[in-house]
Amino acid sequence: MCDSDKSNDITNECKNAGTNSMNQMYENMGIDPKVLRFAAETENGLEERFRHIDQKAEYNQLKVLKAMQKNHVSDMHFAATTGYGYNDIGRDTLERVYADVFNAEDALVRPQLMSGTHAITIALSGNLRPGDEILSPVGKPYDTLEQVIGITPSRGSFAEYGITYRQVDLLPDGGFDLEGIRNAINDRTRLATIQKSKGYASRPTFPVKQIGMLIDYIKSIKPDIICMVDNCYGEFVEFDEPTDAGADLCAGSLIKNPGGGLAPIGGYIVGKKEYVENAAYRLTAPGLGKEIGATLGLNTSLFQGLFLAPQVVSGAVKGAIYAASIYERLGFDLLPAAESERYDIIQAITLGSPEAVIAFCKGIQAAAPVDSYVTPEPWAMPGYQCDVIMAAGAFIQGSSIELSADAPIKPPYTVFFQGGLTWYHAKFGILMSLQKLYDKGLIHL
Ligand SMILES: *Cc1c(COP(=O)(O)O)cnc(C)c1O
């Protein structure tokens, strides 16, 4: 805001960038004054919460910086390797940085881990043998893992390799079914997979602290169960990561939070040295493990993306809270609720009709820096059980740390909204979604 005590020059400068011209700017971008006014009233109440988010970003920025300094990250680590990629010191240093950021013994951070699903699959398959059983103590895992595990029969699933699966659903209040978990654990239980984020499900996202308590409980029953956390969308949202709270393994995607929007591909697995090595033997080959894997010049983006990630994630979390606050005022059902504490970057908004879901996604698409002129349509995406609409005008294909929205086209017609490389872009995307719903007469302001 303008300070009236400042000199005339500065006052004039402020006027040019002040309230009026800002609104004009948004109107030029296609946002109706009514939409702007409604959203501004909401934003005014969010200052205190945004300050807390900034504090987490500040803390995590220092954490990343400390790990980079400790491991003497240097110009030479940005050089490209080719072929086998033996002695890729940039790759090896990046993995030590990841291990330190996550307070873990070791890390596997590779462009050859092609997605979150792939990273989780490698972490699981490297550490499971025929006859073992996987336990999910937090209900159904993320959609794409159903075929990996064989919950949905699929060629090459763990089920085909004689690895069984057992699931304990959450209690109706979203809490852990401790008795059910105790009863499910048996001689063959080798690994517990704990998904932090709700993903596309309607259940709470678990804070690190609660995951830590669950791990303690599982290990109190059978200490040698490997506790693996699917950390997708959870990185840098809290002060701590699951590996700070006792997770043996943690895996995720670099085109979500920890890639900071700059990683063009990749996944990570962090945790106990033995388990990370087991995963590396599966990713490459027994005996080769972490020793091979050229990085083809991608190291700079992976380092720089990690460096920016805390700031980028904070913008995405602000966007989620802003969206929730706006849509809650309009009477829609939300998960998490607007005032809830955040443990991931996803905001689910139940819009109640295919038309509203499609309008919302069109708004997100129209607000994008890339492909803003294309219209998203529902399609049968591989790995998903029903049609999905995805809005993403992203620099990196499918990157969901960039502003994006996905919705399975099925009742209750919930859209999952996430990302934003900057808070300002997240804000604009939400305004545009609101505008599209308003244009269709689906909301009244
Ligand atoms: C995105 C996601 C995955 C899978 O990651 P992809 O990169 O889409 O394969 C797994 N689990 C959760 C919770 C996710 O959000």
PDBQT file of the ligand as one rigid body, heavy atoms in Angstrom, charges set to zero:
ROOT
HETATM    1  C1  LIG A 501       0.870 -38.073  -7.539  1.00  0.00    +0.000 C 
HETATM    2  C2  LIG A 501       0.828 -39.112  -6.503  1.00  0.00    +0.000 A 
HETATM    3  C3  LIG A 501       1.327 -40.386  -6.749  1.00  0.00    +0.000 A 
HETATM    4  C4  LIG A 501       1.842 -40.822  -8.098  1.00  0.00    +0.000 C 
HETATM    5  O1  LIG A 501       2.696 -39.950  -8.686  1.00  0.00    +0.000 OA
HETATM    6  P1  LIG A 501       2.754 -39.872 -10.301  1.00  0.00    +0.000 P 
HETATM    7  O2  LIG A 501       3.929 -39.003 -10.523  1.00  0.00    +0.000 OA
HETATM    8  O3  LIG A 501       1.472 -39.269 -10.731  1.00  0.00    +0.000 OA
HETATM    9  O4  LIG A 501       2.947 -41.240 -10.794  1.00  0.00    +0.000 OA
HETATM   10  C5  LIG A 501       1.301 -41.288  -5.721  1.00  0.00    +0.000 A 
HETATM   11  N1  LIG A 501       0.794 -40.965  -4.526  1.00  0.00    +0.000 NA
HETATM   12  C6  LIG A 501       0.292 -39.752  -4.264  1.00  0.00    +0.000 A 
HETATM   13  C7  LIG A 501      -0.259 -39.458  -2.912  1.00  0.00    +0.000 C 
HETATM   14  C8  LIG A 501       0.289 -38.798  -5.237  1.00  0.00    +0.000 A 
HETATM   15  O5  LIG A 501      -0.211 -37.592  -4.989  1.00  0.00    +0.000 OA
ENDROOT
TORSDOF 0
